[in-house]
């Protein structure tokens, strides 16, 4: 009888250990997913800013060309 109780206690202990490990892994995965989502949002913002900067650079080049063209005409 005592041997059976020891076996049950070992199984309970092993289940508890497995549960704690599963919780740790689950928590770690959630943290990684949160980080990746945040990183994705940051990358999206940077892409938007990059597109706006490219548009501004194009406008500056266009204005420079217009000014240069105006200077050569006068």
C-alpha positions as CSV (number, residue, x, y, z in Angstrom):
1,X,0.0,0.0,0.0
2,X,2.8,2.4,0.9
3,X,4.5,1.7,-2.4
4,X,1.3,2.6,-4.3
5,X,1.0,5.9,-2.3
6,X,4.6,6.7,-3.2
7,X,3.9,6.0,-6.8
8,X,0.9,8.3,-6.7
9,X,2.9,11.0,-5.0
10,X,5.6,10.7,-7.6
11,X,3.0,11.0,-10.4
12,X,1.5,14.1,-8.7
13,X,4.9,15.6,-8.3
14,X,5.8,14.9,-12.0
15,X,2.5,16.3,-13.1
16,X,3.1,19.5,-11.1
17,X,6.6,19.8,-12.5
18,X,5.3,19.3,-16.0
19,X,2.6,21.9,-15.5
20,X,5.1,24.4,-14.2
21,X,7.3,23.8,-17.3
22,X,4.3,24.1,-19.6
23,X,3.4,27.4,-17.9
24,X,7.0,28.7,-18.3
25,X,7.1,27.8,-22.0
26,X,3.6,29.3,-22.6
27,X,4.6,32.5,-20.8
28,X,7.8,32.7,-22.8
29,X,6.0,32.2,-26.1
30,X,3.5,34.9,-25.2
31,X,6.4,37.3,-24.4
32,X,8.1,36.5,-27.8
33,X,4.8,37.0,-29.6
34,X,4.3,40.4,-27.9
35,X,7.8,41.5,-28.8
36,X,7.4,40.4,-32.4
37,X,4.0,42.2,-32.7
38,X,5.6,45.4,-31.2
39,X,8.6,45.0,-33.6
40,X,6.2,44.6,-36.5
41,X,4.4,47.8,-35.6
42,X,7.7,49.7,-35.3
43,X,8.8,48.4,-38.7
44,X,5.5,49.5,-40.2
45,X,5.9,53.0,-38.7
46,X,9.5,53.2,-40.1
47,X,8.3,52.1,-43.5
48,X,5.6,54.9,-43.5
49,X,8.2,57.4,-42.4
50,X,10.6,56.2,-45.0
51,X,8.0,56.6,-47.7
52,X,7.2,60.2,-46.5
53,X,10.9,61.0,-46.5
54,X,11.3,59.7,-50.0
55,X,8.4,61.9,-51.1
56,X,9.9,64.9,-49.5
57,X,13.3,64.2,-51.0
58,X,11.6,64.0,-54.4
59,X,9.9,67.3,-53.8
60,X,13.1,69.0,-52.8
61,X,14.9,67.7,-55.9
62,X,12.0,68.9,-58.0
63,X,12.1,72.4,-56.4
64,X,15.9,72.5,-56.8
65,X,15.5,71.7,-60.5
66,X,12.8,74.4,-60.9
67,X,15.0,77.0,-59.1
68,X,18.0,76.0,-61.2
69,X,15.9,76.1,-64.4
70,X,14.6,79.6,-63.4
71,X,18.1,80.8,-62.7
72,X,19.4,79.7,-66.1
73,X,16.4,81.4,-67.9
74,X,17.1,84.8,-66.3
